[in-house]
Amino acid sequence: MSKLAIDGGQPILDRAIAYPWPKQRPEWSERVLRQLKSGQLSIYDRSGVVAEFEDAWSMAHDVPFSLVTNSGTAALHSAFYGVGLGPRDEVLCPSYTFFATSASLFQLGALPVLVDSKPDGSFDVEAAAQLITDRTKAIVITHMWGLPCDMDAIVAFTQRHGLALIEDCSHAHGATYGGRPVGTFGDAAAWSMQTQKLVAAGEGGVMCTSSREVYDRAQLLGHFNKRAMKEMDPEGELYPYSVTGHGLKYRAHPLAIAFAVGQVAELASWVKGKQGFAGEIAELFTRIEGIIPLTLSTGDRISAHYALLFEADPDVIPGGRDWLVAACNAEGLDDLDIPKATSPLHTLHLFQNPISPVTTYDRPCIRARFPVADRLAARTFKISVPCAPAGYEEEDEQYLTAVRAVVEKVANHLSGSAMRGQG
């Protein structure tokens, strides 16, 4: 049996491997060059490639209004402002998520109230129900790692309590629940288009909504002057502010959107392609006793597999999750990763000591315990899932070959160690 690299052996891979993303189709690069040559490096209204992207996004999600922004964080801020959140309002938020899911609420003077998760990382409405107060106005959920939350339960919860619903879909481009795209169940939704996201602009975001009022308010927040003056309802009470907005600018860079716009048409096929690969990777890792996949698609919940999340049982695997990831990394599989950026929000100073530029808080964000989020943080690791884009089959197969080789070596080592221990 080959000695593991972490123990001083020879790595099984001759070079470090991570899943290459985003892909680089010639037509996407050509679109960026055409935009550059056009001289249109700022788009002040809803026209050109910005309008093209928003129309494609709205069509893909069957919603009337999409708004491109310069980041997913800006898209979330726009959604929160769009639904009318402000000082003294409380918003139920998952603790198990990236902090941008709720951090922009502090800019509005609203307070995120943290909620524990279900074992797969999705929003737990039963935990949320214990935290509703007279100030609760909305919930924000994250479709973590691309797996849709239980939207039947969540929509029923918001309707029962009269709450607005914002979906953070930054991991979940193209994911569906009951055949319906995520991002279409609530009052507003937001996606990131940062480099690692399935639709990648480098930096960028998009908000969508079926509400004209939400759309108009979101434009006022970050798209003042030409766009807001053309797009906002001229009879609306906020229209006089369209010239100036509120002092923020959230317009996206046209070169980024030019790179991303061609990806929208491929999104459905990428999500479909990921399903088989996710199953294969899950089968590989579950050869290691004590490994459980948490975010595979189930029934009506079709994951976009931003990443596939696993739990490692420290009572079964010597050294637990941290040892396993270090061992695979040492063999050259750099893609295997502990999701540090998604450290539960209740462990972060901002949520332990909330502060806002526009108000002073008299209540805490943290009002419960978070055993599930803590368990996820202590035990989980993630890995990228190929999406089978046409023309990149060889590249995807090279990645999968590397994953197979590393996992097989580590699994053989662990099973051999277990047999020696029994002997």
Summary of the structure (lengths in Angstrom):
residues: 423
radius of gyration: 22.5
end to end distance: 16.5
largest distance: 81.6
contacts: 1489
relative contact order: 0.17
helix: 42%
strand: 15%
